[in-house]
Amino acid sequence: MSGYLDESDFMMVEEGFTTRDLLENLLMEVSQTSDKGAFFVADLGDIVKKHLHFLKALPHVKPFYAVKCNSSKGVVRTLAELGAGFDCASKTEIALVQSIGVPPDKIIYTNPCKQISQIKYAASHGVQLMAFDNEVELGKVARSHPHARMVLCIATDNPRSSACLSVKFGATLKSCRHLLETAKEMNVEIVGVSFHVGSDCPDLQAFTRSIADARLVFEMGAELGYKMHLLDIGGGFPGTENSKVRFEEMAATINSALDLYFPEGCGVEIIAKPGRYYVASAFTLAVNVVDKQEVSLDPPGSDDEESGSKKSILYYINDGIYGSFSCIFFNRTCPSPILHKGGGGSVPRFFTAACPALTVRALRRYKICIRIHAAIGRNGPLI
Ligand SMILES: *Cc1c(COP(=O)(O)O)cnc(C)c1O
């Protein structure tokens, strides 16, 4: 143990005791109190398993957890304990991981468009690895962080990902040479290339294409006299079993592309920035049903009395899209609820995580879906 975790960060449970058992107990306790606020239960053991699985499936890739996906102390401390690095998108995230003692060389500051005061903050806190994708950023870094080691973030083209980052981030291949030349003129050190294929990317070949593109940029760099030694293959790894692409398949594709373009012994260190991968299945949200209303399922304007039949019930819960369900807007995810009955009555009291939209849809089919995972923490994603 390196001492990142202490006992207040988690609760030990017996082997075989599941999240579901814990939820049952907590819901029982909560139903006897007047405060029935929504709450998360996290299975830190699940995060440990994911980490070991990652190292096994991608043995040449070092994971840097994308803190924006869920910045709970328990998650950050567990991953620090396991030896992972951290991908921070802001000063707040850098401060959080440094507050638990993570050394600066385990941090990469990947927001490619940073506020100058935050670049200075990174400089004064020893964080050197940072991403960029444009000339203005290079100018800011040249003036505010003389020891920065920059990673050039290239665009990828995957409109089918649930969060396609290249709309906002990433330099086109065409602009890379100019950026590398400009960095040379400004005396900014470039150490590598990064990309992000987009979250929940259904297209496996996106990784192959991006790794090949990164190789081209390494060669461009070499022509200009750079000795780049870092490849960052970003995030986009699925976090749950029901994702469009299985993690193992993705890992196999990545390993073949790395063998081809960045074979072992080529002197390039490879890192990744998994976010959802680590936390999506570990977190379960419990929400309270605070109200209900019967609604007609007939199209608006039709005569309810005559067509007369299809009714459904809307359940109102005490969390929503401005809170834990922001993932519905940002990531096109659709959480599904599991129903818990409270107090022996017929009225459902709790859903373990649900989203209002899906609750309605599920009930229309007279079926309540069985399992829910909320990938994104309360802070919501930055993308
Ligand atoms: C959000 C983000 C990640 C993590 O993405 P996932 O798809 O959740 O793995 C990685 N890198 C950057 C730059 C990000 O913004």
The ligand as an SDF file (V2000), in Angstrom:
LIG
                    3D

 15 15  0  0  0  0  0  0  0  0999 V2000
  -13.3990   12.9490  -20.9600 C   0  0  0  0  0  0  0  0  0  0  0  0
  -12.0660   12.7430  -21.4660 C   0  0  0  0  0  0  0  0  0  0  0  0
  -11.4870   11.4830  -21.3860 C   0  0  0  0  0  0  0  0  0  0  0  0
  -12.2370   10.2650  -20.8790 C   0  0  0  0  0  0  0  0  0  0  0  0
  -13.1350    9.8510  -21.8240 O   0  0  0  0  0  0  0  0  0  0  0  0
  -13.9600    8.4750  -21.6450 P   0  0  0  0  0  0  0  0  0  0  0  0
  -14.6370    8.3070  -22.9440 O   0  0  0  0  0  0  0  0  0  0  0  0
  -14.8610    8.6790  -20.4900 O   0  0  0  0  0  0  0  0  0  0  0  0
  -12.9450    7.4120  -21.3940 O   0  0  0  0  0  0  0  0  0  0  0  0
  -10.1850   11.3390  -21.8160 C   0  0  0  0  0  0  0  0  0  0  0  0
   -9.4910   12.3940  -22.3170 N   0  0  0  0  0  0  0  0  0  0  0  0
  -10.0250   13.6310  -22.4230 C   0  0  0  0  0  0  0  0  0  0  0  0
   -9.2090   14.7350  -22.9860 C   0  0  0  0  0  0  0  0  0  0  0  0
  -11.3180   13.8460  -22.0000 C   0  0  0  0  0  0  0  0  0  0  0  0
  -11.8500   15.0620  -22.0990 O   0  0  0  0  0  0  0  0  0  0  0  0
  1  2  1  0
  2  3  1  0
  2 14  2  0
  3  4  1  0
  3 10  2  0
  4  5  1  0
  5  6  1  0
  6  7  2  0
  6  8  1  0
  6  9  1  0
 10 11  1  0
 11 12  2  0
 12 13  1  0
 12 14  1  0
 14 15  1  0
M  END
$$$$
